[in-house]
Amino acid sequence: MSKTLIKPDQLIRHDWQQEEVEALYELPFADLMFRAQTSHRENFDPNAVQISTLLSIKTGGCAEDCGYCPQSVHHESSVKAEPMLPLDEVLESAAEAKSAGASRFCMGAAWRSLKDRDLERVAEMVSGVKELGLETCVTLGMLKEHQAKRLKEAGLDYYNHNLDTSPEFYGNIISTRVYQNRLDTLSYVRDADINVCSGGIVGLGENSADRAGLLMALANMPSHPQSVPINLLVKVEGTPLAENEDIDPLEFVRTIAVARLMMPKSYVRLSAGRESMSDELQAMCFLAGANSIFYGDKLLTTDNPDAHHDLRLFERLGINTVVENHAAAAKEAWSH
C-alpha cells in the first residue's frame, strides 16, 4: 500500500506503473476521496469551476469508425453530414457563450484529420474568437506539424485530442487509426507550444485495468495535459455501443479522483454524459477534484444539462465560475 502514497516531491510524475494506478482505484472510497480533495486544495481553489462552451463547426460525415460516435459515416445514426459553419455564425455563437459566462470557446469538426484546404478557415475562426476575449480550443482530428504551428500563430490556446481508452483496449473501439496516431498529434501540439486537452471515455466496455491504463497513458506523457476531459459514454442509437451496460457511478467518481491524484495541476473536466448524471453524482465528482465543465445545452451532437440548471447547482454547492485567462494561468502553473 505504501506505493500509493504521493509525496510532495513526487506530485508531478511521468513514471506511473499499472499496479500503482490500480492500487489507487482500489483504495477505500473515503480514503481516495480524502486524498483527491487534499491534492485538489493544494493546487486549485476548491470552490471554483472553469466553464467552456463547445460548438460543432463541421458536423457529421467523419471517416473514422469510433464505436461511440454518431458522426461516423460507418454508423446508422440520425446525424448527417453538414458543411462547415460560416465565420459569422461561429463568432455569434462565441459572443453568446461569453455573455453566458464561458471563459473558453471550443470548436469541433468531424474530421479524421485536418486538411490544408480548411486550415486557413479554421485559423480565421480561432483569431476571431480570440479577439472576443475568449480562450480558444479546437478539436479537428489528427494534425500535421505545420498545421499545429499555423494554429498557434492564429492564437490557439488549447487543442483537444482524446486518447479515449487504454492502448490495450483501443482496437476494440476504433480500427481506422492506431493509438500512436493520437500520440503523434499531441506531440505536434506540445511542440507548437499549444496547451493540450486530452482525456478519455468511461463506459466503453473497458474494465478497471483499462481505466487505469488510460490515466497512466495521460500522466506518463512528457508533460501532463493542461485539461483532462473525463467523458461518460453517451449511448446513441445507431452506434455500436448503444446497448452498452451502464458502469457503476462510483467507478466514474473513482476515475475523477485518480485523475486528480495523478495529474494534480491539470484541470479535470466533466464532459459528455453529464445530462444523465444526478446533481448528487456531479457534486461528488467536484469533491473528487473535477474543476471544469462544458456549459450549454449541446455538446457537438449530444445533449448537455440546461445552462440554468448548472448555475442553480453551482449556487447550491457554493461554486464560483472562473473567467480569468486559464491558458496563461496553466502555463504559469507548469513553470513552477
N, C-alpha and C positions, 0 to 999 in steps of 0.2 A: 504493500500500500504506500510505502514511502516514495515510490516512483511518481505518485500523483501529486505530491506536494510541489507547489510552484513558488520558488523562492524569488525574492525581489530582483536578484541579479539574473534571473532566468525568464523574466517576463516576456521578452521578445526572443522567441526560439524559432529555429528553422530545421530542427533535427528530431522532430517527433517520431516516435515509433508506434506501430499499430497497437501493441499491448498497452502502452501508456494511455492512449486515447480511449481504448475500450475500458480501461480501469476507471477513467473519469466518468464515462457513461454509467458504470456500474456502482458508483458511489450511492449511499443512501440519499434519497431525494433532498432532504433538508440540508445535508452537508454540501451537496452540489450547488444548491441554490445559494447557500451562505457564501461559498467561495466565489461564485459568479458575481453576486451582488457586491462583495468586498472588492473584487477586481474592477468592477464597473465604477464604483465610487472613487477608486484611486485614479481613474483616468477620465471620467466624464461627470458632468452634472447628472445625478441620478433621476432628476425630475424634469429633464429636457429631452425632447424628441425632435429630430430633424424631419421635415416633411418634403417629399418630392412628388411631382406630377409627371405622369407618363402619357405620351401621345404616340399613336401609331401613324407615322408619316407615309408608310407604304405597307398596305395590308394584304395578306394572302399571297398565294402563288409561290411559296417557298419550295425550292427543290430538295431540301433536306427531308428526312423521314423520321424526325424526332417523334417518338411514340406518344408524347403528351400534347403535341402542338396541333391545334385546329387550323393553323395557317399552312400546313404542309399540303402539297399537291398529291401526296400519296394517300391522304385520308379523305373519307367521305363526310366532312363536317359541313356546317352551314356557312363557313367563311369562304368568300370568293375573292379572287384576285382583283385588286384595285390599283389605279395609278398612284404615283407619288403625289402627296398634297402640294398645292402651290405655296409659295413662301408666305403670302399674306395671311393665309389660314393658319399656318404654323405660328406666326408671330401673334396673331389674335388670340390663339389658344394659350400661348405663353403669357401674354399680358393678363388674361383671365386667371391663370394659375397663380401669378404673382399677387394679384389683388385678393385672392382667396387665402393667401398665406404661405404658398410654396416658396422655398428658397432655391430649389433645383428643378430644372425642367429637362426631362429625359425624352428623347426621340428615338423610336424604334422602327426599323424597317425589316420586313420579312424577306430577307435575302440570305442565300448561302454564304455569299461574300460580297463585299462592296466592289462594284465595277467602277473603273476610272471615269466612265462617261457620266456617272452620277456623283462623283466626288465633289465637284465644284458646287453643285446644287445643295448638297448637304453642308458643305463648308459655309455657304451663304446663310443657311438656316442657323448654324452654330453662331456665326458672327452677329446675326440679328437678335437672337435670344440673349446673347452676352450683353449687347448694348442696352437691353431692357433692365439690366442689373441682376440677372439670374445666373446661377451656376448652370453649366451646360453638361449634358450627358447624352451619349448616343449608344445604341446597340444595333449594329449593322452586319453582324455575321463576321466572317473571317476578314482580316486586314492584311495588306502588304506593308512593308516597312515604309515606303514613300507615302502611302496613304495616311498612316499614323502621323507622320511628320506634318503633312498638309493640314490635318485636323487640328493639330497642336497650334499651327500658325493661325488658324481661324479662331482660336480661343477656346478650344475644347478643354473642359476640366476633368471629365470622367469618361471612361469607355467601359461599357458593360459587356462581359463575355463570360457567361457562367460555365463552370465545369460540369454542372448538373448532378453528377454522382461520382462514385469511386472509379478509378481506372479499370478495376476488375469487372464492374457491373455495366460499364458504359456501353459495351457492344450489345447488350440486351435491349437498349433503348434507342440507339442510333446506329445505322450501318453506313450512312453516306459520308461519314468522315471519322477520323480517329482522334483519340484523346490528345495526341501530340499536336494536331492542328490547332486545338484550343490553346494549348500552352504556347505555341509559336506566336499566335496573335497577341496574347498577353505580354509576351516578351517584347514585341514591337511597340506595344503601348507603353510599357515601362521605359524603354529606350528613348521614346519620344517625350518623356517627362510628363505623361498624362497619368492622372490618378486612375487606379484600377478598381473597377467594381466587378466582383466575381464571387459567386456563391453556388447554390445548388437547389435541388428539389427533393423534398421528403415525401415519401408515399408512392414512389415509382414501382414498388415491388421489391426494393432492396432490403437487405437485412441490417442488423445493427452494426455489423462489421463494415458494411459498405458506407453507412453514415459516418462511422469513424474514419474510413478511408478517404471520404470526400473532404472532411475537415483537415485531415493530415495533408492532403494534396494542396489545399489552400494555404495552410500555415507553413508548409515547407518550401513555398516559393521563395525566390531571392529576397523579396520584401512582401509583407502581408498586404493583401488588398485593402485599400483605404475604406471601401464599402463592401460588406459581405451580405448580400440578399439571401435570406433563407425562405424558400417558397414551399408551401404545402400544395401538393398536386391538386389542380382543379380538373375534375373529371368531365371532359367534354364529349358529348355524344358524337360518334363517328371517328373517334381516335382509338387506337389500340388499347389504351389504358383506361377507357371509360368505365370499365367494370371492376377496377382495382378495389381491393378491400381498404377501408379506412385504417390508418395507423392509430395507435393509442395516443391521444392528445398529450399525455405526459411525456411520451417519447419525443414529440416535437419540442416541448419545453426543454427537455434534456439537451437536444441538439442546439438550441439557442444558448443554453448555459455553457456547454462545452466550447462552442464557438467563441463565446466571450472570454473564457479562460485561455484558449489557445491563441487568440488574436486580440489582446486586451486593448489595443489602441485603435482598432478598426470600428467603424460604425456597423452595427449588425442590424440589418433591415428586415422587418416583417413585410414580406412582399405578397405574391399571389397566394390566394387561399384565405385571406382574412375575412372575406364575405361569409364563409361558413364557420368562422370562429365565434364563440361566445365572448362577451365582454370580459368574463372572468378568465378565459383562456388567454386573451390578449394581455390582460393585466399581469398574469403570471409570466408571460413572455417578457414584458417590460421589466419585471422584477428579476428575471434571469439575465438581463443585460441587453435586450433589444432596445435600440435608441434611434430608430429611423423607420419610416413607413412610406409607402406610396399612398398618395392622397388624391381623392377624386373618384368619381363613380365608375370609371372604366380603367382596366389595365390591358392595353392593347386591344384584345378582343373579349376578355372575360370580365365579369362583374367585380366590383370592389365596394366596400361599405360606403354608404351615403356620407358625404363630407360633413354634414351637420351632426350625424351620429358620432363621427370621430371626435369632433370638437366637444360634444357633450361628454364622451368618455374621458377625454383629457381633463375636462373640468372636474369630473367626479374623482379622478385619480390625482389631481393637483399637478398635472404635467403641463409644462410650458412648451410651446413650439419654438423651434430655433430658426432664426432667419439670417444670421450673420454668414459671412463667406466661409463655408466649410472647406472648400478646396484649399484656400490659403491656410486655414487652421490645421487641416490634415498634414500639409507639408511641414508646418511649424512643429507639429507634434512629433513627426518622424525625424526631425532634425536633432532631437534631444536624445 
